[in-house]
Amino acid sequence: MKLVTAVIKPHKWEDVREALETFGVTGMTVSEVSGYGRQKGHTEVYRGAEYDIALVPKIRIEIVVGDDDADDVVGIIVKTAQTGRIGDGKVWVSPVETVVRVRTGDRDDAAL
């Protein structure tokens, strides 16, 4: 099993969700987060005054999938979230040793 974690722009969230549901992803955890990458935030102008925005709003998606589906899920997220501009986000994959469904006690593949 793999944990696919993605951080994307908020306006791309609905497109990514729909694409993942079409693929067959049945569960995910989504959080509103803030952060910055190489650009270290950005500058905006409000009523003629410039100010720095250090933390940019993002959406963090976490999905546990079988080993066979991890590459497909990553590809779907990248293709759907990509705008070609700085700050599109990141996707990373981590191994998962054990998953337990709290309600039933099912473990690993049965818990997915």
Legacy VTK file of the C-alpha trace (Angstrom):
# vtk DataFile Version 3.0
C-alpha trace
ASCII
DATASET POLYDATA
POINTS 112 float
0.000 0.000 0.000
1.031 3.591 -0.629
0.063 6.965 0.802
-0.258 9.509 -1.995
-0.069 13.068 -0.663
-0.657 16.063 -2.892
-0.581 19.803 -2.243
-2.401 21.731 -4.982
-3.939 25.127 -5.729
-7.419 25.516 -4.200
-9.160 26.371 -7.480
-8.076 23.005 -8.959
-9.570 20.935 -6.105
-12.960 20.178 -7.694
-11.351 19.095 -10.982
-8.957 16.773 -9.135
-11.744 15.340 -6.972
-13.920 14.564 -9.991
-11.018 12.936 -11.859
-10.121 10.757 -8.851
-13.740 9.694 -8.339
-13.989 8.788 -12.037
-10.871 6.619 -11.623
-12.499 4.843 -8.673
-10.878 6.393 -5.601
-13.440 5.858 -2.850
-11.900 7.744 0.052
-9.508 10.581 0.735
-8.666 13.138 3.378
-8.622 16.796 2.339
-7.263 19.704 4.373
-6.934 23.423 3.804
-3.290 24.301 4.444
-0.912 27.216 3.894
2.709 27.273 2.890
5.274 28.381 0.365
7.918 26.931 -1.886
10.766 28.506 -3.780
8.798 31.688 -4.423
8.567 32.408 -0.657
5.011 33.720 -1.005
4.182 36.675 -3.223
3.448 40.385 -3.230
0.004 41.888 -3.833
-1.318 45.426 -4.108
-4.378 46.468 -2.117
-5.688 50.060 -2.355
-2.382 51.216 -3.735
-0.275 49.664 -0.976
2.015 46.698 -1.599
2.138 43.923 0.967
3.733 40.495 1.180
1.769 37.279 1.474
4.177 34.854 3.116
1.879 31.818 3.262
-0.098 30.838 0.184
-3.383 28.897 0.639
-3.307 25.320 -0.685
-5.317 22.086 -0.529
-3.657 18.927 0.829
-5.054 15.594 -0.363
-4.123 12.263 1.234
-5.148 8.955 -0.335
-4.151 5.410 0.640
-4.160 3.114 -2.406
-2.854 -0.276 -3.400
0.654 -0.466 -4.862
-0.741 -1.086 -8.365
-2.852 2.105 -8.351
-0.303 4.564 -6.919
1.261 5.610 -10.255
-2.156 6.055 -11.883
-3.418 8.215 -9.002
-0.273 10.381 -9.124
-0.677 10.795 -12.884
-4.314 11.839 -12.532
-3.496 14.422 -9.858
-0.577 15.898 -11.819
-2.482 16.060 -15.104
-5.585 17.595 -13.527
-3.898 20.071 -11.141
-1.281 21.351 -13.577
-1.588 24.977 -14.736
2.005 25.499 -15.860
2.574 28.308 -13.372
4.750 28.536 -10.280
3.019 27.112 -7.219
1.061 24.294 -8.884
2.060 22.067 -5.965
3.754 18.757 -5.236
2.795 15.086 -5.061
4.726 12.491 -3.091
4.272 8.813 -2.373
5.142 7.049 0.882
4.990 3.357 1.778
2.275 2.295 4.233
2.945 -0.654 6.525
-0.478 -1.143 8.090
-3.987 0.278 7.767
-6.714 -0.498 10.300
-10.391 0.421 9.852
-11.413 1.611 13.308
-15.088 0.596 13.040
-14.510 -3.071 12.136
-10.863 -3.750 12.926
-10.222 -4.752 9.287
-6.541 -4.573 8.398
-4.506 -3.686 5.326
-6.207 -4.389 1.953
-9.529 -5.203 3.655
-9.416 -1.774 5.329
-9.108 0.088 2.032
LINES 1 113
112 0 1 2 3 4 5 6 7 8 9 10 11 12 13 14 15 16 17 18 19 20 21 22 23 24 25 26 27 28 29 30 31 32 33 34 35 36 37 38 39 40 41 42 43 44 45 46 47 48 49 50 51 52 53 54 55 56 57 58 59 60 61 62 63 64 65 66 67 68 69 70 71 72 73 74 75 76 77 78 79 80 81 82 83 84 85 86 87 88 89 90 91 92 93 94 95 96 97 98 99 100 101 102 103 104 105 106 107 108 109 110 111
